[in-house]
Amino acid sequence: MDSHSPPTLRTQRLLLTPVKLADAEIIQCLFPHWDVVRYLDSRVPWPYPADGALVYVRDMVLPAMACGEEWHWMIRLASEPYSTIGSISLYDQPGNHRGFWLAPAWQGQGYMSEACEAVSRFWFVTLERPLMQVPKAIVNQGSRRISEREGMRLVACDQGHFVSGVLPRETWEMTREEWLARHAAD
């Protein structure tokens, strides 16, 4: 499989479609909310510019996907495939392999855990990567619970620069062997 062009991934309730330039419009509507961005890396501009999503997708996401360095999906409801609720990405960056955001109306319903399971499978099975590490602000308890449920372990604590400022940060990880052992019955 060509890892430069991510496939559409399906879960019980979700459809994860590769990000396209046309997705910038809905990203611009859903993304620039404090509850979405506050624990994201400080590289995210805030206040979010009116063309922020267009610039991000056009100048960063699509070129990185074309180079096979990043894989980005829009998260959609399987029951409403034209309804976008967030985004999830994988990065070929040491210490930072996955990131995501979900529009506030859809948080707390298990959608992100489901999306994480699908992209982790892609990371470990399709791409055969040996390790997944995910940094996060310690105060981001929702993200922490996802890592815990996935069987990741806490491996480092330091300081991170987030949209909301400098905060204590944790790095969670799981090896391919650990992931495969947890999913042997799948």
Secondary structure in CASP SS format (residue, H / E / C, confidence):
PFRMAT SS
TARGET T0000
AUTHOR 0000-0000-0000
METHOD secondary structure of the structure
MODEL  1
M C 1.00
D C 1.00
S C 1.00
H C 1.00
S C 1.00
P C 1.00
P C 1.00
T C 1.00
L E 1.00
R E 1.00
T C 1.00
Q C 1.00
R C 1.00
L E 1.00
L E 1.00
L E 1.00
T E 1.00
P E 1.00
V C 1.00
K C 1.00
L H 1.00
A H 1.00
D H 1.00
A H 1.00
E H 1.00
I H 1.00
I H 1.00
Q H 1.00
C H 1.00
L H 1.00
F C 1.00
P C 1.00
H C 1.00
W H 1.00
D H 1.00
V H 1.00
V H 1.00
R C 1.00
Y C 1.00
L C 1.00
D E 1.00
S C 1.00
R C 1.00
V C 1.00
P C 1.00
W C 1.00
P C 1.00
Y C 1.00
P C 1.00
A C 1.00
D C 1.00
G H 1.00
A H 1.00
L H 1.00
V H 1.00
Y H 1.00
V H 1.00
R H 1.00
D H 1.00
M H 1.00
V H 1.00
L H 1.00
P H 1.00
A H 1.00
M H 1.00
A H 1.00
C C 1.00
G C 1.00
E C 1.00
E E 1.00
W E 1.00
H E 1.00
W E 1.00
M E 1.00
I E 1.00
R E 1.00
L E 1.00
A C 1.00
S C 1.00
E E 1.00
P E 1.00
Y E 1.00
S E 1.00
T E 1.00
I E 1.00
G E 1.00
S E 1.00
I E 1.00
S E 1.00
L E 1.00
Y E 1.00
D E 1.00
Q E 1.00
P C 1.00
G C 1.00
N E 1.00
H E 1.00
R E 1.00
G E 1.00
F E 1.00
W E 1.00
L E 1.00
A C 1.00
P H 1.00
A H 1.00
W H 1.00
Q C 1.00
G C 1.00
Q C 1.00
G C 1.00
Y H 1.00
M H 1.00
S H 1.00
E H 1.00
A H 1.00
C H 1.00
E H 1.00
A H 1.00
V H 1.00
S H 1.00
R H 1.00
F H 1.00
W H 1.00
F H 1.00
V H 1.00
T H 1.00
L C 1.00
E C 1.00
R C 1.00
P C 1.00
L E 1.00
M E 1.00
Q E 1.00
V E 1.00
P E 1.00
K E 1.00
A E 1.00
I C 1.00
V C 1.00
N C 1.00
Q H 1.00
G H 1.00
S H 1.00
R H 1.00
R H 1.00
I H 1.00
S H 1.00
E H 1.00
R H 1.00
E H 1.00
G C 1.00
M C 1.00
R E 1.00
L E 1.00
V E 1.00
A E 1.00
C E 1.00
D E 1.00
Q E 1.00
G E 1.00
H E 1.00
F E 1.00
V C 1.00
S C 1.00
G E 1.00
V E 1.00
L E 1.00
P E 1.00
R E 1.00
E E 1.00
T E 1.00
W E 1.00
E E 1.00
M E 1.00
T E 1.00
R H 1.00
E H 1.00
E H 1.00
W H 1.00
L H 1.00
A H 1.00
R H 1.00
H C 1.00
A C 1.00
A C 1.00
D C 1.00
END
